[in-house]
Amino acid sequence: MNAVAQHPIPTGAITRAITRADCQRLDEADTLAPCRERFALPAGVIYLDGNSLGAMPAAVPARMQRAIEQEWAVGLIRSWNDADWYPAPQRVGGQLARLVGAQPHEVIVADSTSVNLFKLLVAALRMRPGRTVILGEDGNFPTDAYIAGGVAELTGTRFQPVAADDVMAALDENVAVLTLTHVNYKSGQRYDMAAVTRRAHEVGALVIWDLAHTAGAMPCELNACEADFAVGCGYKYLNGGPGAPSFAFVAERHQAALRQPLTGWHGHARPFEFGQQYEPAPGVDRLLVGTAPQLGLISLEAALTAFDGVDMNALRAKSVALTELFIALADQELAGFGFGLATTRDADQRGSQVSLTHEQGYAIVQALIARGVIGDFRAPDILRFGFAALYLSHADVWDAVAALKDVMQHRVWARPEFMARKAVT
Ligand SMILES: Cc1ncc(COP(=O)(O)O)c(C=O)c1O
Protein backbone atom coordinates (compact mmCIF):
# COMPACT_ATOMS: atom_id res chain seq x y z
CA MET A 1 0.00 0.00 0.00
CA ASN A 2 1.12 3.58 -0.59
CA ALA A 3 2.41 5.76 2.24
CA VAL A 4 -0.38 7.05 4.47
CA ALA A 5 -0.27 10.79 5.08
CA GLN A 6 -0.44 12.51 8.45
CA HIS A 7 -3.88 13.81 9.35
CA PRO A 8 -4.67 15.56 12.60
CA ILE A 9 -8.34 14.96 13.36
CA PRO A 10 -9.96 17.95 15.06
CA THR A 11 -12.31 16.31 17.57
CA GLY A 12 -11.55 19.20 19.91
CA ALA A 13 -13.24 21.54 17.45
CA ILE A 14 -16.66 20.05 18.26
CA THR A 15 -18.08 22.21 21.06
CA ARG A 16 -21.76 21.18 21.12
CA ALA A 17 -22.89 17.64 22.03
CA ILE A 18 -21.11 15.08 19.86
CA THR A 19 -23.34 13.01 17.58
CA ARG A 20 -22.74 9.78 15.71
CA ALA A 21 -22.88 11.80 12.48
CA ASP A 22 -19.91 13.85 13.74
CA CYS A 23 -18.00 10.61 14.20
CA GLN A 24 -18.89 9.45 10.71
CA ARG A 25 -17.61 12.76 9.32
CA LEU A 26 -14.33 12.22 11.14
CA ASP A 27 -14.15 8.75 9.58
CA GLU A 28 -14.62 10.20 6.11
CA ALA A 29 -11.60 12.46 6.68
CA ASP A 30 -9.51 9.65 8.16
CA THR A 31 -6.65 8.76 5.81
CA LEU A 32 -5.87 5.66 7.89
CA ALA A 33 -9.40 4.28 7.50
CA PRO A 34 -8.39 2.00 4.57
CA CYS A 35 -5.99 0.16 6.94
CA ARG A 36 -9.06 -1.45 8.51
CA GLU A 37 -9.13 -3.79 5.51
CA ARG A 38 -5.75 -5.14 6.51
CA PHE A 39 -7.49 -6.92 9.42
CA ALA A 40 -9.92 -9.80 9.55
CA LEU A 41 -12.23 -8.71 12.32
CA PRO A 42 -15.56 -10.50 12.84
CA ALA A 43 -18.71 -8.63 11.90
CA GLY A 44 -20.55 -7.08 14.81
CA VAL A 45 -17.45 -6.75 16.99
CA ILE A 46 -15.87 -3.53 18.20
CA TYR A 47 -12.46 -4.61 19.31
CA LEU A 48 -11.03 -2.46 22.11
CA ASP A 49 -8.56 -5.04 23.40
CA GLY A 50 -5.73 -4.72 20.89
CA ASN A 51 -3.58 -3.66 23.84
CA SER A 52 -3.91 -7.22 25.16
CA LEU A 53 -4.19 -9.41 22.05
CA GLY A 54 -4.08 -7.61 18.72
CA ALA A 55 -6.63 -8.34 15.99
CA MET A 56 -5.64 -10.78 13.27
CA PRO A 57 -4.12 -9.14 10.20
CA ALA A 58 -5.66 -10.45 6.99
CA ALA A 59 -2.21 -11.40 5.65
CA VAL A 60 -1.65 -13.98 8.39
CA PRO A 61 -3.82 -17.01 7.44
CA ALA A 62 -2.39 -17.53 3.93
CA ARG A 63 1.15 -17.13 5.21
CA MET A 64 0.54 -19.58 8.05
CA GLN A 65 -1.06 -22.03 5.66
CA ARG A 66 2.05 -21.93 3.48
CA ALA A 67 4.29 -22.31 6.50
CA ILE A 68 2.39 -25.37 7.70
CA GLU A 69 1.41 -27.11 4.48
CA GLN A 70 4.52 -26.44 2.42
CA GLU A 71 7.42 -25.34 4.58
CA TRP A 72 6.76 -27.77 7.44
CA ALA A 73 4.84 -30.66 5.84
CA VAL A 74 6.83 -30.80 2.58
CA GLY A 75 10.04 -28.90 3.27
CA LEU A 76 10.51 -30.56 6.65
CA ILE A 77 13.86 -29.80 8.24
CA ARG A 78 15.15 -28.40 4.95
CA SER A 79 13.03 -25.30 5.59
CA TRP A 80 15.47 -24.00 8.21
CA ASN A 81 17.63 -23.17 5.19
CA ASP A 82 15.32 -23.26 2.18
CA ALA A 83 12.46 -21.25 3.68
CA ASP A 84 14.81 -18.95 5.60
CA TRP A 85 13.50 -20.05 8.98
CA TYR A 86 16.90 -19.80 10.60
CA PRO A 87 17.43 -16.01 10.18
CA ALA A 88 13.81 -15.17 11.12
CA PRO A 89 14.61 -13.74 14.60
CA GLN A 90 16.96 -11.15 13.08
CA ARG A 91 14.79 -10.56 10.02
CA VAL A 92 11.59 -9.90 11.97
CA GLY A 93 13.52 -7.82 14.51
CA GLY A 94 14.86 -5.70 11.66
CA GLN A 95 11.35 -5.38 10.25
CA LEU A 96 9.94 -3.95 13.45
CA ALA A 97 12.95 -1.74 14.25
CA ARG A 98 11.38 1.18 12.38
CA LEU A 99 8.36 1.09 14.68
CA VAL A 100 10.52 1.62 17.78
CA GLY A 101 13.12 4.01 16.40
CA ALA A 102 15.97 1.50 16.29
CA GLN A 103 18.42 0.30 13.66
CA PRO A 104 17.59 -3.12 12.18
CA HIS A 105 20.63 -4.80 13.76
CA GLU A 106 19.63 -3.58 17.24
CA VAL A 107 16.40 -5.60 17.50
CA ILE A 108 15.86 -9.34 17.73
CA VAL A 109 12.70 -11.39 18.19
CA ALA A 110 12.90 -14.19 20.75
CA ASP A 111 11.23 -15.71 23.79
CA SER A 112 8.65 -13.85 25.89
CA THR A 113 8.89 -10.33 27.24
CA SER A 114 9.44 -11.74 30.73
CA VAL A 115 12.39 -13.85 29.59
CA ASN A 116 13.95 -11.01 27.61
CA LEU A 117 13.60 -8.76 30.62
CA PHE A 118 15.43 -11.34 32.73
CA LYS A 119 18.28 -11.59 30.23
CA LEU A 120 18.68 -7.83 29.91
CA LEU A 121 18.41 -7.13 33.64
CA VAL A 122 21.23 -9.53 34.42
CA ALA A 123 23.27 -8.21 31.50
CA ALA A 124 22.75 -4.61 32.65
CA LEU A 125 23.77 -5.46 36.24
CA ARG A 126 26.95 -7.02 34.92
CA MET A 127 27.73 -3.74 33.18
CA ARG A 128 27.45 -1.85 36.45
CA PRO A 129 29.47 -3.90 38.96
CA GLY A 130 29.42 -2.56 42.51
CA ARG A 131 26.00 -0.95 42.14
CA THR A 132 23.34 -2.61 44.25
CA VAL A 133 19.90 -1.37 43.17
CA ILE A 134 17.42 -2.30 40.45
CA LEU A 135 15.01 0.62 40.45
CA GLY A 136 11.45 0.08 39.23
CA GLU A 137 7.91 1.39 39.50
CA ASP A 138 5.42 0.28 42.10
CA GLY A 139 2.38 -0.48 39.94
CA ASN A 140 4.27 -1.74 36.92
CA PHE A 141 2.94 -4.86 35.20
CA PRO A 142 3.48 -7.70 37.68
CA THR A 143 5.84 -9.75 35.54
CA ASP A 144 8.27 -6.82 35.43
CA ALA A 145 8.31 -6.69 39.22
CA TYR A 146 8.45 -10.46 39.64
CA ILE A 147 11.39 -10.78 37.23
CA ALA A 148 13.24 -7.86 38.81
CA GLY A 149 12.70 -9.39 42.26
CA GLY A 150 13.95 -12.76 41.02
CA VAL A 151 17.02 -11.21 39.41
CA ALA A 152 17.80 -9.27 42.59
CA GLU A 153 17.64 -12.48 44.63
CA LEU A 154 19.88 -14.26 42.16
CA THR A 155 22.47 -11.50 41.92
CA GLY A 156 22.54 -10.29 45.52
CA THR A 157 21.18 -6.88 44.55
CA ARG A 158 18.05 -5.11 45.75
CA PHE A 159 14.87 -4.44 43.78
CA GLN A 160 13.44 -1.08 44.80
CA PRO A 161 10.01 -0.24 43.37
CA VAL A 162 8.90 3.37 43.94
CA ALA A 163 5.80 5.37 42.99
CA ALA A 164 5.87 6.68 39.41
CA ASP A 165 6.18 10.26 40.64
CA ASP A 166 9.24 9.36 42.73
CA VAL A 167 11.29 7.61 40.03
CA MET A 168 13.36 10.65 39.08
CA ALA A 169 14.20 11.49 42.71
CA ALA A 170 15.12 7.87 43.48
CA LEU A 171 17.78 7.78 40.76
CA ASP A 172 21.19 7.97 42.42
CA GLU A 173 24.67 6.44 42.22
CA ASN A 174 23.49 3.18 43.81
CA VAL A 175 21.17 2.40 40.91
CA ALA A 176 22.63 -0.01 38.40
CA VAL A 177 19.54 -0.28 36.23
CA LEU A 178 16.12 1.36 36.02
CA THR A 179 13.37 -0.83 34.59
CA LEU A 180 10.13 0.87 33.55
CA THR A 181 7.16 0.24 31.32
CA HIS A 182 6.82 3.22 28.99
CA VAL A 183 2.99 3.16 29.05
CA ASN A 184 1.41 1.80 32.21
CA TYR A 185 -0.75 -1.25 31.54
CA LYS A 186 -3.55 -0.14 33.86
CA SER A 187 -3.73 3.64 33.72
CA GLY A 188 -2.24 4.27 30.27
CA GLN A 189 0.11 6.85 31.85
CA ARG A 190 3.23 7.42 29.74
CA TYR A 191 6.74 8.35 30.83
CA ASP A 192 8.85 10.94 29.06
CA MET A 193 11.36 8.43 27.70
CA ALA A 194 13.98 11.01 26.77
CA ALA A 195 13.89 12.86 30.11
CA VAL A 196 13.94 9.72 32.27
CA THR A 197 16.74 8.14 30.24
CA ARG A 198 18.78 11.34 30.43
CA ARG A 199 18.41 11.54 34.22
CA ALA A 200 19.32 7.85 34.64
CA HIS A 201 22.44 8.36 32.55
CA GLU A 202 23.41 11.41 34.62
CA VAL A 203 23.73 9.13 37.66
CA GLY A 204 25.42 6.40 35.65
CA ALA A 205 22.45 4.01 35.57
CA LEU A 206 21.21 2.02 32.58
CA VAL A 207 17.53 1.87 31.56
CA ILE A 208 15.41 -1.00 30.26
CA TRP A 209 12.15 0.15 28.69
CA ASP A 210 9.23 -2.26 28.45
CA LEU A 211 7.40 -1.22 25.27
CA ALA A 212 4.51 -3.70 25.62
CA HIS A 213 1.94 -0.90 25.30
CA THR A 214 4.00 1.31 23.01
CA ALA A 215 5.27 -0.72 20.06
CA GLY A 216 2.80 -0.49 17.20
CA ALA A 217 0.60 1.96 19.09
CA MET A 218 2.60 5.16 18.63
CA PRO A 219 5.97 6.37 17.40
CA CYS A 220 8.82 5.48 19.69
CA GLU A 221 12.35 6.84 19.29
CA LEU A 222 14.65 4.54 21.22
CA ASN A 223 17.84 5.83 19.64
CA ALA A 224 16.83 9.48 19.65
CA CYS A 225 16.18 9.04 23.41
CA GLU A 226 19.56 7.30 23.78
CA ALA A 227 17.82 4.27 25.28
CA ASP A 228 20.05 1.41 26.38
CA PHE A 229 17.74 -1.60 26.24
CA ALA A 230 14.10 -2.37 25.55
CA VAL A 231 11.70 -5.29 25.42
CA GLY A 232 8.14 -5.56 24.15
CA CYS A 233 5.31 -7.92 23.26
CA GLY A 234 4.67 -9.24 19.76
CA TYR A 235 1.04 -10.07 20.43
CA LYS A 236 -0.43 -6.71 21.48
CA TYR A 237 -0.40 -3.71 19.11
CA LEU A 238 1.98 -5.58 16.79
CA ASN A 239 -0.79 -8.15 16.22
CA GLY A 240 1.55 -11.17 15.99
CA GLY A 241 -1.02 -13.61 17.42
CA PRO A 242 -1.55 -15.35 20.76
CA GLY A 243 1.79 -15.93 22.46
CA ALA A 244 3.75 -14.42 19.55
CA PRO A 245 7.40 -13.99 20.52
CA SER A 246 8.64 -10.81 22.08
CA PHE A 247 11.34 -8.44 20.85
CA ALA A 248 14.45 -7.08 22.53
CA PHE A 249 16.51 -4.02 21.69
CA VAL A 250 20.17 -3.51 22.57
CA ALA A 251 21.70 -0.18 21.55
CA GLU A 252 24.61 -0.72 19.22
CA ARG A 253 27.07 0.82 21.71
CA HIS A 254 26.27 -1.87 24.30
CA GLN A 255 26.27 -4.92 22.06
CA ALA A 256 29.93 -5.95 22.27
CA ALA A 257 29.97 -5.84 26.09
CA LEU A 258 26.58 -7.50 26.63
CA ARG A 259 26.77 -10.74 28.62
CA GLN A 260 23.38 -12.29 29.13
CA PRO A 261 22.86 -15.24 31.46
CA LEU A 262 20.87 -17.70 29.33
CA THR A 263 23.79 -18.95 27.28
CA GLY A 264 21.91 -21.23 24.94
CA TRP A 265 23.16 -22.64 21.68
CA HIS A 266 21.31 -20.27 19.38
CA GLY A 267 23.15 -17.35 21.00
CA HIS A 268 26.49 -18.97 20.24
CA ALA A 269 28.81 -17.51 17.64
CA ARG A 270 28.81 -20.80 15.69
CA PRO A 271 25.95 -23.01 16.90
CA PHE A 272 26.42 -25.65 14.25
CA GLU A 273 30.01 -26.34 15.15
CA PHE A 274 28.65 -27.83 18.38
CA GLY A 275 31.67 -26.80 20.41
CA GLN A 276 31.67 -27.38 24.15
CA GLN A 277 32.68 -23.82 25.08
CA TYR A 278 30.14 -21.02 24.92
CA GLU A 279 31.18 -18.07 22.80
CA PRO A 280 28.59 -15.33 22.33
CA ALA A 281 27.44 -14.45 18.85
CA PRO A 282 28.33 -10.94 17.74
CA GLY A 283 25.74 -8.21 18.15
CA VAL A 284 22.16 -8.61 19.29
CA ASP A 285 22.16 -12.27 18.17
CA ARG A 286 23.66 -13.22 21.51
CA LEU A 287 20.28 -12.64 23.11
CA LEU A 288 19.01 -15.79 21.41
CA VAL A 289 18.71 -18.85 23.62
CA GLY A 290 17.08 -21.92 22.08
CA THR A 291 15.32 -22.85 18.85
CA ALA A 292 13.11 -20.01 17.68
CA PRO A 293 9.31 -20.56 17.67
CA GLN A 294 9.01 -20.43 13.89
CA LEU A 295 5.24 -20.44 13.58
CA GLY A 296 4.94 -17.52 15.98
CA LEU A 297 7.70 -15.67 14.16
CA ILE A 298 6.11 -16.26 10.77
CA SER A 299 2.76 -15.05 12.06
CA LEU A 300 4.38 -11.92 13.51
CA GLU A 301 6.28 -11.27 10.30
CA ALA A 302 3.11 -11.44 8.23
CA ALA A 303 1.25 -9.33 10.79
CA LEU A 304 3.82 -6.55 10.64
CA THR A 305 2.97 -5.94 6.99
CA ALA A 306 -0.17 -4.23 8.32
CA PHE A 307 2.18 -1.33 9.17
CA ASP A 308 3.63 -1.08 5.65
CA GLY A 309 3.61 2.53 4.51
CA VAL A 310 1.96 3.72 7.73
CA ASP A 311 3.36 6.98 9.07
CA MET A 312 3.61 6.41 12.83
CA ASN A 313 2.96 10.10 13.50
CA ALA A 314 -0.32 9.80 11.59
CA LEU A 315 -1.11 6.69 13.61
CA ARG A 316 -0.46 8.60 16.82
CA ALA A 317 -2.64 11.52 15.66
CA LYS A 318 -5.53 9.14 15.08
CA SER A 319 -4.91 7.30 18.34
CA VAL A 320 -5.06 10.62 20.22
CA ALA A 321 -8.23 11.56 18.36
CA LEU A 322 -9.88 8.23 19.27
CA THR A 323 -8.92 8.43 22.96
CA GLU A 324 -9.98 12.10 23.15
CA LEU A 325 -13.29 11.16 21.56
CA PHE A 326 -13.83 8.29 23.98
CA ILE A 327 -13.16 10.53 26.99
CA ALA A 328 -15.42 13.27 25.61
CA LEU A 329 -18.23 10.78 24.97
CA ALA A 330 -17.77 9.21 28.39
CA ASP A 331 -18.19 12.70 29.90
CA GLN A 332 -21.22 13.35 27.73
CA GLU A 333 -23.03 10.01 27.93
CA LEU A 334 -21.96 8.24 31.13
CA ALA A 335 -22.34 10.91 33.83
CA GLY A 336 -24.19 9.64 36.90
CA PHE A 337 -23.40 5.95 36.42
CA GLY A 338 -20.54 5.89 38.91
CA PHE A 339 -17.58 5.78 36.53
CA GLY A 340 -14.22 7.37 37.23
CA LEU A 341 -11.47 8.14 34.72
CA ALA A 342 -8.20 6.37 35.56
CA THR A 343 -6.32 7.79 32.57
CA THR A 344 -4.95 11.31 32.34
CA ARG A 345 -6.85 13.84 30.24
CA ASP A 346 -3.52 15.11 28.96
CA ALA A 347 -3.00 13.29 25.68
CA ASP A 348 0.74 13.99 25.80
CA GLN A 349 0.99 11.87 28.92
CA ARG A 350 -0.96 8.82 27.86
CA GLY A 351 -0.61 5.89 25.53
CA SER A 352 -3.34 4.48 23.32
CA GLN A 353 -5.73 3.27 25.99
CA VAL A 354 -8.34 4.78 28.28
CA SER A 355 -9.24 3.17 31.58
CA LEU A 356 -12.42 3.81 33.49
CA THR A 357 -13.06 2.72 37.05
CA HIS A 358 -16.27 1.26 38.45
CA GLU A 359 -16.95 -0.99 41.42
CA GLN A 360 -18.87 -3.34 39.11
CA GLY A 361 -16.17 -3.14 36.45
CA TYR A 362 -15.85 -6.88 35.90
CA ALA A 363 -19.56 -7.47 35.28
CA ILE A 364 -19.87 -4.36 33.10
CA VAL A 365 -17.03 -5.56 30.86
CA GLN A 366 -18.67 -9.00 30.60
CA ALA A 367 -21.99 -7.43 29.61
CA LEU A 368 -20.20 -5.32 26.99
CA ILE A 369 -18.39 -8.34 25.58
CA ALA A 370 -21.74 -10.12 25.23
CA ARG A 371 -22.74 -7.22 22.94
CA GLY A 372 -19.61 -7.49 20.86
CA VAL A 373 -17.76 -4.58 22.47
CA ILE A 374 -14.58 -6.23 23.66
CA GLY A 375 -12.47 -4.52 26.29
CA ASP A 376 -11.00 -6.07 29.41
CA PHE A 377 -10.94 -5.79 33.18
CA ARG A 378 -7.99 -5.39 35.50
CA ALA A 379 -8.52 -5.90 39.22
CA PRO A 380 -9.70 -4.32 41.36
CA ASP A 381 -11.92 -1.94 39.39
CA ILE A 382 -10.39 -1.00 36.03
CA LEU A 383 -12.28 -1.25 32.72
CA ARG A 384 -9.59 -1.04 30.07
CA PHE A 385 -10.19 0.07 26.49
CA GLY A 386 -7.38 -0.02 23.93
CA PHE A 387 -7.58 2.00 20.73
CA ALA A 388 -5.65 0.43 17.88
CA ALA A 389 -5.80 3.18 15.30
CA LEU A 390 -5.16 0.87 12.34
CA TYR A 391 -8.52 -0.82 12.60
CA LEU A 392 -10.84 1.32 14.71
CA SER A 393 -13.13 4.09 13.50
CA HIS A 394 -14.60 7.08 15.27
CA ALA A 395 -18.05 5.55 14.77
CA ASP A 396 -16.77 2.45 16.60
CA VAL A 397 -15.97 4.69 19.57
CA TRP A 398 -19.46 6.17 19.47
CA ASP A 399 -21.06 2.72 19.27
CA ALA A 400 -18.93 1.39 22.12
CA VAL A 401 -19.93 4.23 24.44
CA ALA A 402 -23.57 3.83 23.38
CA ALA A 403 -23.39 0.13 24.31
CA LEU A 404 -21.82 1.01 27.64
CA LYS A 405 -24.57 3.51 28.35
CA ASP A 406 -27.22 0.94 27.55
CA VAL A 407 -25.57 -1.66 29.80
CA MET A 408 -25.67 0.88 32.65
CA GLN A 409 -29.16 2.28 32.00
CA HIS A 410 -30.73 -1.17 31.96
CA ARG A 411 -28.44 -2.69 34.62
CA VAL A 412 -27.58 -5.46 32.16
CA TRP A 413 -24.33 -6.04 34.08
CA ALA A 414 -26.31 -7.26 37.13
CA ARG A 415 -27.32 -10.51 35.41
CA PRO A 416 -25.76 -13.51 37.18
CA GLU A 417 -23.92 -14.71 34.07
CA PHE A 418 -21.94 -11.46 33.98
CA MET A 419 -20.99 -11.56 37.66
CA ALA A 420 -19.24 -14.96 37.59
CA ARG A 421 -15.46 -14.57 37.22
CA LYS A 422 -13.65 -16.35 34.41
CA ALA A 423 -9.98 -17.43 34.59
CA VAL A 424 -8.75 -14.77 32.13
CA THR A 425 -10.17 -11.31 32.72
C1 LIG B 1 3.88 -4.19 30.43
C2 LIG B 1 3.88 -5.65 30.17
N1 LIG B 1 5.03 -6.33 30.20
C3 LIG B 1 5.07 -7.66 29.97
C4 LIG B 1 3.91 -8.36 29.72
C5 LIG B 1 3.94 -9.85 29.56
O1 LIG B 1 4.80 -10.27 28.60
P1 LIG B 1 5.06 -11.83 28.32
O2 LIG B 1 3.79 -12.57 28.59
O3 LIG B 1 5.48 -11.85 26.88
O4 LIG B 1 6.16 -12.28 29.22
C6 LIG B 1 2.70 -7.69 29.66
C7 LIG B 1 1.46 -8.42 29.37
O5 LIG B 1 0.38 -7.94 29.36
C8 LIG B 1 2.68 -6.30 29.91
O6 LIG B 1 1.53 -5.62 29.90
The ligand as an SDF file (V2000), in Angstrom:
LIG
                    3D

 16 16  0  0  0  0  0  0  0  0999 V2000
    3.8820   -4.1860   30.4320 C   0  0  0  0  0  0  0  0  0  0  0  0
    3.8800   -5.6540   30.1650 C   0  0  0  0  0  0  0  0  0  0  0  0
    5.0320   -6.3340   30.1950 N   0  0  0  0  0  0  0  0  0  0  0  0
    5.0680   -7.6640   29.9730 C   0  0  0  0  0  0  0  0  0  0  0  0
    3.9120   -8.3630   29.7190 C   0  0  0  0  0  0  0  0  0  0  0  0
    3.9350   -9.8500   29.5640 C   0  0  0  0  0  0  0  0  0  0  0  0
    4.8050  -10.2750   28.6020 O   0  0  0  0  0  0  0  0  0  0  0  0
    5.0600  -11.8300   28.3250 P   0  0  0  0  0  0  0  0  0  0  0  0
    3.7910  -12.5680   28.5860 O   0  0  0  0  0  0  0  0  0  0  0  0
    5.4840  -11.8490   26.8820 O   0  0  0  0  0  0  0  0  0  0  0  0
    6.1570  -12.2760   29.2190 O   0  0  0  0  0  0  0  0  0  0  0  0
    2.6990   -7.6910   29.6580 C   0  0  0  0  0  0  0  0  0  0  0  0
    1.4550   -8.4240   29.3670 C   0  0  0  0  0  0  0  0  0  0  0  0
    0.3780   -7.9370   29.3560 O   0  0  0  0  0  0  0  0  0  0  0  0
    2.6790   -6.2970   29.9140 C   0  0  0  0  0  0  0  0  0  0  0  0
    1.5330   -5.6230   29.9030 O   0  0  0  0  0  0  0  0  0  0  0  0
  1  2  1  0
  2  3  1  0
  2 15  2  0
  3  4  2  0
  4  5  1  0
  5  6  1  0
  5 12  2  0
  6  7  1  0
  7  8  1  0
  8  9  2  0
  8 10  1  0
  8 11  1  0
 12 13  1  0
 12 15  1  0
 13 14  2  0
 15 16  1  0
M  END
$$$$
